[in-house]
Structure formats: C-alpha cells, structure tokens
C-alpha cells in the first residue's frame, strides 16, 4: 500500500500530467492507494473556501470512494510522539499536520508517501518519499 498526500490529490483534481502518470503507474502495479483523514480534512477545507463549493465537495466524495482513508488511532498517536521528539532533537521540526499524516501512515504499515513537496516528509525515519 502507498500513501498519497494532499498535494498529490490536489494535483489530480487539477489534471496535472505528472500526478496522473504516477497514479497510472501505481494502478498498473496493483498498488493499493491510501490517504488519511487529515488529508481529507485539508481537501474539505479547500472545498469550503472555493467559490464552487458544491462542485468541489462532489469531486472529493467521488475520490473518497476510490481511496482507502486511514483514521487516526492510538498507535498513530504513539508514532506522532516519537517522530516529533526525534525531529525536535535534530532541530528539524516541521508542520504538525505532516507529522500526523506520516504517523497515521506508519501506524498502518504504510512507509511510502507520494507528494509533490518532498520536504514535508523527507526528515521522517521510515518514510520513503515518492515525488513527481
């Protein structure tokens, strides 16, 4: 299973050629595709701020049915604490949402994350970042 970040999902909505190529490659390889409830919250936030809210909500609802959406659980919280402490000790703290996203993925055994923005996850041990 591979995790996909919000940047990747937004790029799919925007018909970004590189993101579409990555999606096609993942589909061909039979890879199951997951995202997190945090990523979904980011998408919904954008939809409610968009002038065409209803249209954007419909797009998200269609996408949601194609993905495995992982919820946060106590094991995710444990990963979050560990990752946060490791990054703080290295002087490399990052956005809490990105740490939460990585924590959820790792707690479900998902070590590969597809994102446009490598810096969101590259400092987190155990995460293989796939960029496009």
BAVEXTI-220036 format. One record per residue (C-alpha): residue number from 1; x, y, z; residue in three letters. Coordinates in steps of 0.2 Angstrom, whole numbers, plus 2048, in hexadecimal, padded with zeros to 3 digits. Example, Ala and Ser with C-alpha at 12.3 -4.5 7.8 and 13.67 -1.06 7.14 Angstrom:
REM residues 2
[selo 1,[83E,7EA,827],"ALA"] [selo 2,[844,7FB,824],"SER"] 
***
This chain:
REM residues 132
[selo 1,[800,800,800],"UNK"] [selo 2,[806,812,7FC],"UNK"] [selo 3,[800,822,805],"UNK"] [selo 4,[7FC,831,7FB],"UNK"] [selo 5,[7FD,843,802],"UNK"] [selo 6,[7F2,852,7FF],"UNK"] [selo 7,[7FD,859,7F2],"UNK"] [selo 8,[7FC,84A,7E7],"UNK"] [selo 9,[7E9,84A,7E9],"UNK"] [selo 10,[7E7,85C,7E5],"UNK"] [selo 11,[7F2,859,7D6],"UNK"] [selo 12,[7E7,84B,7D0],"UNK"] [selo 13,[7D8,857,7D1],"UNK"] [selo 14,[7E2,863,7C7],"UNK"] [selo 15,[7E6,856,7BA],"UNK"] [selo 16,[7F8,858,7BC],"UNK"] [selo 17,[801,84C,7B0],"UNK"] [selo 18,[80F,847,7BB],"UNK"] [selo 19,[802,842,7C9],"UNK"] [selo 20,[7F7,839,7BD],"UNK"] [selo 21,[807,82F,7B7],"UNK"] [selo 22,[80B,82A,7C9],"UNK"] [selo 23,[7F9,825,7CC],"UNK"] [selo 24,[7F9,81A,7BC],"UNK"] [selo 25,[809,812,7C1],"UNK"] [selo 26,[803,80E,7D2],"UNK"] [selo 27,[7F3,807,7CA],"UNK"] [selo 28,[7FD,7FC,7BE],"UNK"] [selo 29,[807,7F5,7CC],"UNK"] [selo 30,[7F8,7F0,7D6],"UNK"] [selo 31,[7FD,7FC,7E4],"UNK"] [selo 32,[7EF,800,7F0],"UNK"] [selo 33,[7ED,812,7F3],"UNK"] [selo 34,[7EA,81A,804],"UNK"] [selo 35,[7E8,82B,80B],"UNK"] [selo 36,[7E4,831,81D],"UNK"] [selo 37,[7D6,83A,825],"UNK"] [selo 38,[7E2,849,827],"UNK"] [selo 39,[7E4,84A,814],"UNK"] [selo 40,[7D1,849,812],"UNK"] [selo 41,[7CF,857,81E],"UNK"] [selo 42,[7DB,862,814],"UNK"] [selo 43,[7D1,85E,804],"UNK"] [selo 44,[7C1,862,80D],"UNK"] [selo 45,[7C8,872,814],"UNK"] [selo 46,[7CD,878,802],"UNK"] [selo 47,[7BC,873,7FB],"UNK"] [selo 48,[7B3,87D,808],"UNK"] [selo 49,[7BE,88C,804],"UNK"] [selo 50,[7BC,88A,7F1],"UNK"] [selo 51,[7AF,894,7E7],"UNK"] [selo 52,[7A7,884,7E0],"UNK"] [selo 53,[7A6,87B,7F1],"UNK"] [selo 54,[799,86F,7EC],"UNK"] [selo 55,[7A2,869,7DC],"UNK"] [selo 56,[7B2,867,7E6],"UNK"] [selo 57,[7A9,85D,7F4],"UNK"] [selo 58,[7A2,852,7E6],"UNK"] [selo 59,[7B4,84F,7DF],"UNK"] [selo 60,[7BA,84A,7F1],"UNK"] [selo 61,[7AC,83E,7F4],"UNK"] [selo 62,[7B0,835,7E3],"UNK"] [selo 63,[7C2,834,7E7],"UNK"] [selo 64,[7BF,82F,7F9],"UNK"] [selo 65,[7B6,81F,7F2],"UNK"] [selo 66,[7C6,81A,7E9],"UNK"] [selo 67,[7D2,81C,7F7],"UNK"] [selo 68,[7D5,813,807],"UNK"] [selo 69,[7D3,821,814],"UNK"] [selo 70,[7DD,81D,824],"UNK"] [selo 71,[7D7,824,835],"UNK"] [selo 72,[7E2,829,843],"UNK"] [selo 73,[7E3,81C,851],"UNK"] [selo 74,[7ED,81B,861],"UNK"] [selo 75,[7FC,812,858],"UNK"] [selo 76,[7FC,822,84D],"UNK"] [selo 77,[7FD,82D,85C],"UNK"] [selo 78,[80C,823,862],"UNK"] [selo 79,[815,825,851],"UNK"] [selo 80,[811,837,852],"UNK"] [selo 81,[81A,839,863],"UNK"] [selo 82,[829,830,85D],"UNK"] [selo 83,[82B,839,84D],"UNK"] [selo 84,[828,84A,855],"UNK"] [selo 85,[835,846,862],"UNK"] [selo 86,[842,840,855],"UNK"] [selo 87,[83F,84F,84A],"UNK"] [selo 88,[840,85B,859],"UNK"] [selo 89,[850,853,85F],"UNK"] [selo 90,[858,855,84D],"UNK"] [selo 91,[852,867,84C],"UNK"] [selo 92,[847,863,83D],"UNK"] [selo 93,[835,866,843],"UNK"] [selo 94,[828,867,835],"UNK"] [selo 95,[816,86A,834],"UNK"] [selo 96,[80C,860,840],"UNK"] [selo 97,[7FF,85A,833],"UNK"] [selo 98,[80D,852,829],"UNK"] [selo 99,[813,849,838],"UNK"] [selo 100,[802,843,83C],"UNK"] [selo 101,[7FF,83D,82A],"UNK"] [selo 102,[810,834,82A],"UNK"] [selo 103,[80B,82D,83B],"UNK"] [selo 104,[7FA,826,835],"UNK"] [selo 105,[803,81E,826],"UNK"] [selo 106,[810,816,830],"UNK"] [selo 107,[804,80F,83D],"UNK"] [selo 108,[7FC,806,82F],"UNK"] [selo 109,[80C,800,828],"UNK"] [selo 110,[80C,80C,819],"UNK"] [selo 111,[81E,812,817],"UNK"] [selo 112,[81D,819,805],"UNK"] [selo 113,[815,82B,803],"UNK"] [selo 114,[812,833,7F2],"UNK"] [selo 115,[813,846,7F3],"UNK"] [selo 116,[818,855,7E8],"UNK"] [selo 117,[821,85D,7F7],"UNK"] [selo 118,[82F,851,7FD],"UNK"] [selo 119,[834,85C,80C],"UNK"] [selo 120,[823,858,814],"UNK"] [selo 121,[829,846,818],"UNK"] [selo 122,[83C,844,814],"UNK"] [selo 123,[842,846,826],"UNK"] [selo 124,[837,838,82D],"UNK"] [selo 125,[83F,828,830],"UNK"] [selo 126,[836,819,828],"UNK"] [selo 127,[82E,823,81A],"UNK"] [selo 128,[833,821,808],"UNK"] [selo 129,[82E,831,7FF],"UNK"] [selo 130,[828,82F,7ED],"UNK"] [selo 131,[828,840,7E3],"UNK"] [selo 132,[823,844,7D2],"UNK"] 
***
